[in-house]
C-alpha cells in the first residue's frame, strides 16, 4: 500500500501538523502516484492490517475496553484488600488477556489529525510508543505474581491506569447529542467522588491487613475483630473511614495509628483539597449555567421594556413587543438563526433547499423557473417572525408567509396557507428573465 494518508475533508492550513512524522508522511505521500488516491477510507474492518478508528468493529471494541477498564478499577482494589484467597483472579486474568489484545491492536489503529487519516505502520507505532505504551504496559503487568513482600501488593494499583481508556468515552458522550450533557457531566463528577473514596477505603484496609490487624492499626485500635466479619461489614466500615476523611468531618471514632496509615492519610487529605475544589467548582458551574442564561434573558427583556416605557410607546404595543420576544425565545428562533449563521454558505443553501424547495415550487410566480434560479434565490432566504400587529407595508423585500392568520380591523380574519407578498414584483420578474 503506497498511499498511506487519506484526506477526510477540508484543506490543511500552514503548520497544521507540527509532528515531524506526519510531515514526513505527507511529503512522501505527495510523491506517490495518484492511482491510490481514491482508496477506500474505512468502511471495512481491516485494510492491509489497518484497523480503522471510525469503523464499527473498532468502535465496538473501544467501548468494550472502556467498560472493562471501569470494572477493573472497581474490582482490583477490592480484590487486593478484601479477597485474601484471590477470588478475583479468574476475572483479572480474563481482563488482562483482553487488554493484551488491545495493546497489540493499538499498533494498527489508524489516526486522524487535522482531516488527514494516518495509516502508515511505522508512524502509528512510533506515536503509540511515545505516548501511552508505557502506561498500558504498567496497567497490565502482573506485579502480584512477580514480586512478594510487605506493601508490594499496592503495586497492583497500577491497573487503575486502565481508566485512561474510559474517560475518552465520557468525553465522547458529553459531546454527543444522543446524551444529555447535564446528566453525563454530573455522572462523571459523582464517579470521581465514588472512585476516590472506594480506592481510599481499600487502601486503608490493606494497610491494616499488612500489619496483621494489630493494636497499632486503625482496625485493632477502633474496630477489634473487624477482620472476622463479612465482606460487606468490612468494606462498609472502611468506606465510612474513607468518606469521613474525604469530607474532613472526622468524627474521631477511627484514626490512623501507625506511620504508614498516617502517611497515607496525609497524602489522601492533601490530594482531596484539589479534588474537592475542582468538583465543587464544576458542579456549581453545571447547576448554575442554565440559571445564568435565564438571568441574561430576563435582563435583556427588562432593558427593552425600560426603553419602550421611556420612549412612551403605547402600552398595548409594549405588551405585543414583549409577548413577541417571549414567543421568539420559547421557540428558540433566534438561537436557530445564530446556529445557521455559523455554517458555511454552501451548507446553509443545501439546508434551505431541503426545507423550502417544495414551497417555492408551489408559488405561481416561480412556476417554470430553472432549478438553478430557485437554488440561488434560496441562498438569500432568511426566516423572520412577524409580530401580531398590522403591517401596511412590507418594505422593499419579498416575503413568503406560511400558515398564518391575516386580518384587518373591523374585518374578519382569513387564513392564508401559502402566498407571496411582493411589493418588488417587478424586480423578481427581472431576476426571472435573467
N, C-alpha and C positions, 0 to 999 in steps of 0.2 A: 504494500500500500504506500504509494509515493506521497500522495496528498494527505497531510496529517493535520490540517486545520480546516475547519469549515466555518464560513461566515453565517451567523444566525440571522442578524438583521442590522440595519443601520450601517453607519460608516464609522471608522475609527478616527479619533482625534489625535493630534500630535502628542506623543508622550503618554498615551493611554496605557501602554503596557511598559511598566518600569522594569519588570523582571527580565534579566538577560536571557534566560532560557526561552521565554516566549518570543522575544525579539529575534533570537536565532532561528526559531521555528518559522516565524513569519517571513524572514528573509529567504530562507531555504524554500519555503512554500511558493514564493514569488518566482522562483526559477524553474519550478516544475512545469510540466506540460499541462495544458488546460483540459486534458482528456478526463481528469478525475474531478473536475470542479463541481460536477453535478452529482457527486456521490451521495448516497442516502445518509440522512443525518441521525437516524437512530430509531426508526420505527421497529426494528428487530432487536432482540436481546443482545446479541453479540455480533460484532463485525470485525473480523481479523483479531480476535482475542481482546476486543474492547467492550467494556460494559458501559453502556450509555447512561449517564447520570439522570436523564429525564425519561428513561424507558420505564414501562410498567413493572418489569422484573426488578430493577434495582430500587425503584420507589417502594415496592412492597418489602423487599429485603431491608432497606434502610429503616422503614417503620418498625419491622420486627426487631431489629437490633436495638433500636431506640427503646422499645418497650422492655426488652430483656435487660438492658442496662439499668432501667428503673427498678426492675425486680431484683437485680443483683445488688443494687445499692441498699435494698432493704434486708435481703437475706444474708449477705456476707457479714455485716457486723453482728447480726443476731446469732448466726452460727458460731462466730468466733467467741462470743462471750457466754452464751447460754446453752449451747448444744455441745457439751463436753464429749459425747460419743460420736460427734461429727455426723449427725443425721442428715445434714445438708450436703454431704459430699457428692452424692449422685447428681443432685441438681446443679451443683457448682461445676462438675465435670462436663455435664451437658452444655452448660453455658460457655465454658471455656472452649469447647470444640467449635461452637458457632462463632465465637469471637476470633478464633484462629482462622477460620474460613474467611471471615470478614476482612482480616488484615491482609490476607493473600489477595482477595478480590479488589481491595482498595488500590493496589498497584495497577489495576487495569481499568479503573473507573475514569471516564473522560471528565475534563474540566471545562468550564465555560467562564471566560473572562472578557468583559467589555464586548460582548457579542460574538466572540470567537470561541469555537469548540476546539480544545486541545486533545489530540488523540495519540500523540507520539509516546511510545512506551518509556523512552529514556527521560523525557520531560516529566511525565506523570510519576515515575519512580523517584526522581530527584526531588520533586515537590513534596511528595509524601514523606520521604526520608528526612527532609529538613524541617518538617512541621510536626506532625502528630505521631510519627512512627515510634519514637521513644516512649511517648505517653501510652500508646496502645500496648507496647511490649510490657511495660510495668504493670499495666492493668490485667494482664493475663499470666504473669509469671507466678508459678506455684511456690511461693515462699514457704508455706507451711510444710511442704514436702522436701524442701532443700535444707532449711536451717531449723534449728531447735535450740531453745534457750529461754530464759526469763524475758518476758515482754516482747520477744521476737514475733509472737503471734500477731502483734499490731501491724506487722508488715502486710498482712492480708488486706488492710485498709487501702492499699494501693489500687485495689479493684474498684474503689469508688471513682477512680479516674474515668471509668467507662461512661459516667454520666455526661461526659463531653459530647457523646453521641445523642443524648436525649434533649439537651437544651436547644439545638437547632430545630428539632421537631416542634417545640413550644413556640419558637420564633416564627416558624412557618405557619403555625396555627393562628398566631396573633395577626399575621399579615393576610391570612386567607379570609375571604368574605363568607366562607361557609361556617365560620365560628364567630361567636360573639366576643368582641375584643375585651369587654369588661370581665366576662366570665373567665376567659383564658388567662388574662393577666392576674386576676385575683387568685385563680387556682395556682399560678406559678409562685406567687408570694406565700400562699399557705403551704405549698410543698417545700419551700425553702425553710420555713419555720419547723415543719414536721421533720424533715431530714436532719436538721440541726440538732433538735432535741433527741431524736432517735439515735443518732450516732453518739451523742454525748452520754446517753443512758447506757449504751452497750460498753463504751469505754470505761465509765465509772465502775460498772460491774466487773469488767475484765481486770482492772487494777486490783480490786478486792480479791478476785479469784487467784491472781498471780501470787498474792501474799497468803493464800490459804484461808481467807476469811478470818484472820486472827483479830485480836483486840486492837491492833494498830491500823485496822481498816475501818471504813465507814460502816460496813456491814457488821463487823464484830463489835463495834462500839455502840451502834444505834439500832441495828436490826439483827439481833442474835438469832441464829437458826434460819435466816432467810435462804441460805443455800439449799436447805432441805424442803423448801416449799415448791409449789408447782411453777411451771414456766410462766404462767400468767401473773402470778403473785410477784415473782422475782422481777419480771420485766416492768410491771406497773410501779413497783417501788423504785426501781432505778430511774424510770421515766419521771416519776414525781421529783426525785432529787435533781434531775437534769432541768426540768421545767422551772423549779423554784430558783435554780441558779441562773437560768436564761433570763427570767423575768426580774432578777435581782430582788425577789421577795425574801428568800432566805428565812424560813420560819425557825430555823435553829434545831429542828429535830434530826437533821442529817448534816454532817460536816466532814470535810476531808481530814484524815487522821495522820497520814504519812507524807513523806516528801514527794513521792510520785503523784499521789492524789492532789496535793496542794499545787504542784507544778501544773498538772492538767487543769485544775480549777482556775488558776490564774490565766493560763492561755485561753481557756474557754470563755472566761468573762471578758478578757480584753478583745477577743475576736467578736464577741456579741455586741460590743459597743458599736462597731462599724455595721454589723448586720442589722441590728435593731434600728439604727438611724436610717439606713437605706430602706428598710421595709416600711417604717413609719412614713418617710417622705414619699415613697412610691404609692402606698395605699392612700395617703391623703390626697395626692395629686389625682389618682384614679377616681376617687369618690367625688372630689370637688370639681373635676373638669366639666361635667355636664352643668353643674350649678353656675360655673363661671360663664359658660356660653349663654345660659338663660339670663344672667345678670347683664351681660353685654347687650343682649337683645332688648331687655327692658330699658336700659339706659338710652339705647338708640331710639326706642319708641317715645320715651319721655322727652328727648330733645326735639323730636318732630312735633309733639304735642305742644311744647312750650313755644316753638316757632309759629305754629298755627294760631295760638292764642295771642301772641304778641303782634301778629300780622292782622288781627281782628277778622280772621276768616269766620264766616257764619258757622254756628255750632253744628248745624245739620251736615255741612260739608266736612267739618272736622271729624265727626263720627264716621262718615263714609271713608275718609282717608285712612283713619286709624284702623277701621274694620278691614279695609283692603290690605293694609300692611300685615295685619294678623292672619288674614287668609293666605297671603303670599308666603308667610313663614310656615304656616301649618302644612302647606303643600310642598314646602322645600323648593319652591320655584327658583328663587334666587341662587340657591346652592347648586341646583342642577345646571343653571346657566354658567356659573363660575366653573363647574367641573368640565363643561363642554368647551369653554374657552381655553382650557389647558391643553386640550388635544390638538394635534396638527390639523391644518386646514383640510387636507385630503380626507382624514378620518371623519372630521365633522361633516363634510359633504356626504360621505357614504352613509352616516347615521341619519342625516336629514332626508336623503333619498329613500332610505328604508322606511322612514316614518311618514313622509308626506308625498311620495311619488304618486300613489293612487289618488290622493286628494287633489293634487294638481291636475291630473288627467281628467278628473270628473268636472272641472270647471270649463264652462263653454268657451271662454276667451282663449284657453290654451289647447283647444281641440286642433289637431293637425300639426302642432309644432313638433320639431325634431326632439329626439331624446337628449341630444347634446344641449339644446336650449333649456330644457327642463332641469338638467343637472346644474347648469350654470346659474339658473335662477335660484335653485335651492341652496347654492353656495352662499347666498346673501340673505337667506331666510333667518329671521330671528323671532323667537316666541315672545309674546308680550301678554300680560294680564291687564284687562281693562277694568276700571272702576265702574261701579253701578251708578253712573251718572250719565246725563245726556251729552252726546258728542254731536255737535253741529258740524264739525269739520274734522277730518282725519289727517289734516296737514297735507303734505305732498308725497305721501307714501301709499302704496297699495297694501291693503290689509285683508287677509283671509280670515273670516270669522267662522268658527266651528261650534255648532250645537249650543246656541245661546238664545236668550230672550231679548228682543229689541222692541222697545215701545216708546211712546211719546206721551207727554202729559195730556190727560183727558181723552186718550185714545187707548183702545185695548192693545195689550202686548201681543206680538205674534212670534212664533218660534221659527228661527232661521237655522236650518240644518247645515247648509253649506252655501256660501256665496262669496263674491269678490267685490269689495268696495274699492273703487279705483278713481279718485279724483285726477289721477295721472294716467287715464286710459290711453291717451294718445302716445305717451312715452312707451307704455307696454307694447302697443301695436308697432311702434317704430322698432323696438327690440325684436319683435317677432319677424318683421320683414327682413332684418339682418340675418 
